[in-house]
Amino acid sequence: MIQWRKLAAATGRWTLTGAIALLAGCAIQPPAAPDEYVFAYFIQNGEDGLHLAASKDGYQWDKLNGGASYLQPVVGKSKLMRDPCIVRGPDGTYHMVWTSGWNENNIGYASSKDLVNWSPQKELPVMAHAPGVLNSWAPEIVYDDKRGEFLIFWSSTVPGAFPETAGSSEEKYNHRIYATTTRDFATFAPTFLFYDPGFSVIDASFVRSKLGDLWLVKDETLKPPKKYLQAAAAPDLRGPFGKLGERISPAGVWVEGPTGLQLGQDVVIYYDAYQTKHYGALRSRDLVNWEDVTDKMRFPDEGTPARMRHGTAIAVPAALAAKLRATTTAAKAAGQ
């Protein structure tokens, strides 16, 4: 397990011990194949780890590896792998964080070059500085090109914090979004409060788009029931963000785990409708008006115990998607 050590009691700081080708004659390099898409998700409670699905258009999703897990969770007390979030770094390495347990002060981390072979898993005790913290849920990771660093953020309940909304969520939960940053996944900035919208908030996510970046959050208020998605403009990944708009997810549907893609002229947001046990999707061309396009989607194993639970959709090079599909073909041939 990685050791985090306090550097200074006063500060609370912690640390963790193509080139251009020459053309000959009329020879022309073929254009690069367009991106395809991969969805990282979990099934059931996250016990068996990382699952992947692939899509050429972002609408029709096929499970990969014959539906088998790519990575078994081994860190955290509960050893779960829920809410996997993957981002591709500037060097092509994929970095993943996940929820490693229901009531823990840590999250999980691993990296990969091909989404198949993964580095040893690490436990990142991101809330170890907060005694009695109830949880570290749904971590997300994004690369901040402006600052040359990775931003990792998640939701936690710190007992006694934000008394103005105490009792608004289930049990003792009263979440806010916390964060840290890193350049090398060895040394991390001290955890800081990242976002307080004035209500219990979970499942925050950025959606990068041609029209501008969006900040998505779920209002976790139970009394009165909300449980819906809202969006704000995100001109900078570190904020400040714009004013949250009205609910964008379907009325009366409790949702979680938003993630989004730019698909042609459209921005598509996927969400897990966890009460009704199905995946849904929204589409927009102006980031203001949203159309429910759930009926245009196909997700793996819908209506079964192995249905997708929430995770992250990302664009990947077509060559990588082809390799992942080839693995799936081999698994099917072997009867897996």
C-alpha positions as CSV (number, residue, x, y, z in Angstrom):
1,M,0.0,0.0,0.0
2,I,1.3,3.5,-0.8
3,Q,2.2,5.5,2.3
4,W,1.0,9.1,2.5
5,R,3.1,11.2,4.9
6,K,2.3,14.6,6.4
7,L,4.9,17.2,5.4
8,A,3.8,20.0,7.7
9,A,1.2,20.2,10.4
10,A,0.5,23.8,9.5
11,T,-0.2,23.2,5.9
12,G,-1.6,19.7,6.0
13,R,0.4,18.8,2.9
14,W,0.7,15.2,2.0
15,T,2.9,13.3,-0.4
16,L,2.9,9.8,-1.9
17,T,6.0,7.6,-1.0
18,G,5.0,12.8,-34.4
19,A,7.4,14.0,-36.4
20,I,6.4,15.3,-39.8
21,A,7.2,12.7,-42.5
22,L,8.8,13.6,-45.8
23,L,6.7,12.7,-48.9
24,A,8.4,11.0,-51.9
25,G,7.0,11.9,-55.3
26,C,3.2,11.7,-55.1
27,A,3.0,9.4,-52.1
28,I,0.4,10.7,-49.7
29,Q,-0.1,9.5,-46.1
30,P,-3.6,8.2,-45.6
31,P,-5.7,10.1,-43.1
32,A,-5.9,8.8,-39.6
33,A,-8.9,6.6,-38.8
34,P,-11.5,8.5,-36.8
35,D,-12.0,7.8,-33.2
36,E,-14.3,5.2,-31.8
37,Y,-15.6,5.0,-28.3
38,V,-15.2,2.9,-25.2
39,F,-17.4,2.8,-22.1
40,A,-15.8,1.7,-18.8
41,Y,-18.4,0.4,-16.3
42,F,-19.2,-2.0,-13.5
43,I,-21.9,-4.6,-13.0
44,Q,-23.9,-5.5,-9.9
45,N,-22.0,-4.2,-6.9
46,G,-18.5,-3.9,-8.6
47,E,-17.1,-7.0,-7.0
48,D,-15.5,-8.4,-10.2
49,G,-14.0,-5.1,-11.4
50,L,-13.7,-3.4,-14.8
51,H,-16.0,-4.0,-17.7
52,L,-15.7,-2.4,-21.2
53,A,-18.1,-1.8,-24.1
54,A,-17.2,-0.3,-27.5
55,S,-19.2,1.7,-30.1
56,K,-18.4,3.1,-33.5
57,D,-21.2,5.8,-33.2
58,G,-21.8,6.3,-29.5
59,Y,-25.3,4.8,-29.8
60,Q,-24.9,1.1,-30.3
61,W,-22.7,-0.4,-27.6
62,D,-21.2,-3.9,-27.6
63,K,-19.7,-5.5,-24.5
64,L,-16.0,-6.5,-24.9
65,N,-14.0,-9.5,-23.6
66,G,-17.1,-11.6,-23.8
67,G,-18.5,-9.6,-20.9
68,A,-15.7,-10.7,-18.6
69,S,-13.9,-8.3,-16.3
70,Y,-10.5,-6.8,-17.4
71,L,-9.3,-6.0,-13.9
72,Q,-10.1,-7.6,-10.6
73,P,-10.1,-5.1,-7.7
74,V,-7.6,-5.7,-4.9
75,V,-7.3,-2.4,-3.0
76,G,-9.5,-0.9,-0.3
77,K,-11.2,-2.7,2.6
78,S,-14.2,-3.7,0.5
79,K,-12.2,-4.4,-2.7
80,L,-14.8,-3.1,-5.1
81,M,-14.4,-1.3,-8.4
82,R,-17.4,0.9,-8.8
83,D,-17.7,4.1,-10.9
84,P,-14.6,3.6,-13.0
85,C,-13.4,6.8,-14.6
86,I,-10.7,6.8,-17.3
87,V,-8.8,9.6,-19.0
88,R,-6.1,9.5,-21.6
89,G,-3.0,11.5,-20.6
90,P,-0.9,13.5,-23.1
91,D,1.6,10.6,-23.5
92,G,-1.2,8.2,-24.4
93,T,-1.4,6.5,-21.0
94,Y,-4.9,5.8,-19.7
95,H,-5.4,6.6,-16.0
96,M,-8.3,5.2,-14.1
97,V,-9.7,6.0,-10.6
98,W,-12.7,4.2,-9.0
99,T,-14.8,3.9,-5.8
100,S,-13.1,1.1,-3.8
101,G,-15.8,0.8,-1.1
102,W,-19.0,2.2,0.4
103,N,-17.5,3.7,3.5
104,E,-13.8,4.3,3.0
105,N,-11.5,7.3,3.0
106,N,-9.6,6.1,-0.1
107,I,-10.1,5.6,-3.8
108,G,-8.4,3.2,-6.3
109,Y,-6.0,4.0,-9.1
110,A,-4.3,2.1,-11.9
111,S,-2.9,3.0,-15.4
112,S,-2.7,1.2,-18.8
113,K,-1.4,1.7,-22.3
114,D,-4.0,-0.5,-23.9
115,L,-6.9,-0.8,-21.4
116,V,-6.1,-4.5,-21.1
117,N,-2.8,-4.7,-19.2
118,W,-2.9,-2.6,-16.1
119,S,-0.3,-1.4,-13.6
120,P,-0.4,-2.6,-10.0
121,Q,-3.4,-1.0,-8.3
122,K,-2.8,1.7,-5.7
123,E,-5.0,2.9,-2.8
124,L,-5.1,6.6,-2.6
125,P,-6.2,7.8,0.9
126,V,-7.6,11.1,-0.4
127,M,-9.7,11.8,2.7
128,A,-7.5,10.3,5.4
129,H,-7.0,13.8,6.8
130,A,-10.7,14.0,7.8
131,P,-11.4,11.8,10.8
132,G,-14.7,10.0,10.6
133,V,-15.3,10.8,6.9
134,L,-18.1,8.6,5.7
135,N,-17.2,7.9,2.1
136,S,-15.2,8.7,-1.0
137,W,-17.6,8.2,-3.9
138,A,-17.5,8.3,-7.7
139,P,-14.1,9.8,-8.3
140,E,-13.5,11.4,-11.7
141,I,-10.2,12.3,-13.4
142,V,-9.6,14.9,-16.1
143,Y,-6.4,16.3,-17.7
144,D,-6.0,20.0,-17.3
145,D,-3.9,21.1,-20.3
146,K,-3.8,24.7,-19.1
147,R,-2.0,23.7,-15.9
148,G,-0.3,20.5,-17.1
149,E,-1.8,18.3,-14.4
150,F,-4.5,15.8,-13.6
151,L,-7.5,16.9,-11.5
152,I,-9.1,14.1,-9.4
153,F,-12.4,14.9,-7.7
154,W,-15.1,12.9,-5.8
155,S,-17.9,13.3,-3.3
156,S,-17.5,12.8,0.5
157,T,-19.5,13.4,3.6
158,V,-17.5,15.0,6.5
159,P,-19.5,14.7,9.7
160,G,-20.4,18.1,11.1
161,A,-19.6,20.0,7.9
162,F,-22.3,22.0,6.1
163,P,-25.0,21.9,8.9
164,E,-27.3,24.0,6.8
165,T,-28.1,20.9,4.7
166,A,-27.8,18.2,7.3
167,G,-30.6,15.6,7.1
168,S,-31.4,16.4,3.4
169,S,-29.9,13.1,2.1
170,E,-30.2,9.5,3.1
171,E,-29.0,8.5,6.6
172,K,-26.1,10.7,7.7
173,Y,-24.9,11.6,4.2
174,N,-24.4,15.3,3.3
175,H,-22.0,15.3,0.4
176,R,-19.7,18.0,-1.2
177,I,-17.1,17.6,-3.9
178,Y,-13.5,17.4,-2.9
179,A,-10.4,17.3,-5.1
180,T,-6.6,16.9,-5.4
181,T,-4.2,17.3,-8.3
182,T,-1.1,15.5,-9.5
183,R,1.4,15.5,-12.3
184,D,2.9,12.1,-11.7
185,F,0.6,10.0,-9.5
186,A,3.3,9.9,-6.9
187,T,2.9,13.3,-5.3
188,F,-0.5,14.9,-4.7
189,A,-1.7,18.3,-3.7
190,P,-3.5,18.5,-0.3
191,T,-7.1,17.6,-0.7
192,F,-9.3,20.7,-0.9
193,L,-13.0,21.5,-1.1
194,F,-13.7,21.8,-4.8
195,Y,-17.4,22.5,-5.1
196,D,-20.2,23.5,-2.7
197,P,-23.5,24.3,-4.5
198,G,-25.4,24.7,-1.3
199,F,-27.0,21.2,-1.4
200,S,-25.8,17.6,-1.1
201,V,-24.1,16.9,-4.3
202,I,-22.5,13.7,-5.9
203,D,-21.5,12.3,-9.2
204,A,-19.9,15.4,-10.7
205,S,-18.4,15.2,-14.2
206,F,-16.9,17.4,-16.9
207,V,-18.1,17.0,-20.5
208,R,-15.7,18.5,-23.0
209,S,-17.4,19.8,-26.2
210,K,-16.9,22.0,-29.2
211,L,-19.4,24.5,-27.7
212,G,-17.6,24.7,-24.4
213,D,-17.1,22.5,-21.4
214,L,-19.9,21.5,-19.1
215,W,-19.9,20.8,-15.4
216,L,-22.5,18.2,-14.5
217,V,-23.7,17.4,-11.0
218,K,-26.4,15.3,-9.4
219,D,-28.6,17.0,-6.7
220,E,-28.7,14.2,-4.1
221,T,-31.4,15.9,-2.0
222,L,-34.0,13.4,-0.8
223,K,-36.2,15.7,1.3
224,P,-37.8,16.8,-0.9
225,P,-36.8,14.3,-3.6
226,K,-34.6,15.7,-6.4
227,K,-32.1,13.1,-7.6
228,Y,-31.6,14.8,-11.0
229,L,-28.9,16.2,-13.2
230,Q,-28.0,19.9,-13.6
231,A,-25.3,21.5,-15.8
232,A,-23.3,24.7,-15.6
233,A,-20.8,26.3,-18.0
234,A,-17.2,25.4,-17.1
235,P,-14.9,28.0,-18.8
236,D,-12.0,26.7,-16.6
237,L,-11.6,23.3,-15.1
238,R,-10.8,24.8,-11.8
239,G,-13.8,27.1,-11.8
240,P,-15.6,29.3,-11.1
241,F,-18.4,27.6,-13.0
242,G,-21.6,29.3,-14.3
243,K,-24.9,29.1,-12.6
244,L,-26.5,25.7,-12.5
245,G,-29.5,25.5,-14.9
246,E,-32.7,23.7,-14.4
247,R,-33.0,19.9,-14.3
248,I,-31.9,18.3,-17.6
249,S,-32.6,14.6,-16.8
250,P,-36.2,13.3,-17.3
251,A,-38.8,14.3,-14.8
252,G,-39.5,11.8,-12.0
253,V,-36.5,9.6,-12.9
254,W,-33.8,9.2,-10.3
255,V,-30.4,9.2,-12.1
256,E,-26.7,9.0,-11.3
257,G,-23.3,8.7,-12.9
258,P,-23.4,11.1,-15.9
259,T,-20.8,11.0,-18.6
260,G,-20.7,12.6,-22.0
261,L,-19.3,12.6,-25.5
262,Q,-19.1,14.9,-28.5
263,L,-20.7,12.9,-31.3
264,G,-20.5,14.9,-34.5
265,Q,-22.5,18.1,-33.9
266,D,-24.2,16.7,-30.9
267,V,-23.2,16.4,-27.2
268,V,-24.6,13.2,-25.7
269,I,-24.9,12.6,-22.0
270,Y,-25.4,9.1,-20.7
271,Y,-26.9,8.4,-17.3
272,D,-27.7,5.4,-15.1
273,A,-31.5,5.4,-14.2
274,Y,-30.7,3.2,-11.2
275,Q,-34.2,2.9,-9.7
276,T,-35.7,1.6,-13.0
277,K,-32.5,-0.3,-13.8
278,H,-31.7,1.0,-17.3
279,Y,-29.3,3.3,-19.0
280,G,-30.5,6.5,-20.6
281,A,-29.2,9.3,-22.8
282,L,-29.7,13.0,-23.6
283,R,-28.6,14.9,-26.7
284,S,-28.1,18.6,-27.4
285,R,-26.7,20.9,-30.1
286,D,-26.6,24.0,-28.0
287,L,-26.0,22.8,-24.4
288,V,-29.3,24.4,-23.4
289,N,-32.1,22.3,-25.0
290,W,-31.8,18.5,-24.3
291,E,-33.6,15.7,-26.1
292,D,-34.2,12.3,-24.5
293,V,-32.6,9.8,-27.0
294,T,-32.7,6.7,-24.8
295,D,-34.8,4.9,-27.4
296,K,-32.0,5.3,-29.9
297,M,-29.4,3.6,-27.7
298,R,-28.4,0.0,-27.3
299,F,-26.5,-0.9,-24.1
300,P,-25.1,-4.3,-23.1
301,D,-27.2,-6.8,-21.1
302,E,-30.0,-4.3,-20.5
303,G,-32.7,-5.9,-18.3
304,T,-30.4,-8.5,-16.8
305,P,-28.3,-8.7,-13.6
306,A,-25.2,-8.0,-15.7
307,R,-26.5,-4.7,-17.0
308,M,-24.2,-1.7,-17.2
309,R,-23.8,0.4,-14.1
310,H,-22.4,3.8,-14.4
311,G,-18.9,4.6,-15.5
312,T,-17.2,6.7,-18.2
313,A,-17.4,7.0,-22.0
314,I,-14.3,8.1,-23.8
315,A,-13.0,8.5,-27.3
316,V,-10.1,6.1,-28.2
317,P,-8.1,5.6,-31.4
318,A,-9.8,3.3,-33.9
319,A,-6.8,1.0,-33.8
320,L,-7.1,0.4,-30.1
321,A,-10.9,-0.3,-30.5
322,A,-10.1,-2.8,-33.2
323,K,-7.7,-4.6,-30.9
324,L,-10.3,-4.7,-28.1
325,R,-12.9,-6.1,-30.5
326,A,-10.4,-8.8,-31.7
327,T,-10.0,-9.9,-28.0
328,T,-13.8,-10.1,-27.8
329,T,-14.0,-12.2,-30.9
330,A,-11.3,-14.6,-29.5
331,A,-13.3,-14.8,-26.3
332,K,-16.4,-15.7,-28.1
333,A,-14.6,-18.3,-30.2
334,A,-13.3,-19.9,-27.0
335,G,-16.8,-20.1,-25.6
336,Q,-16.4,-17.5,-22.9
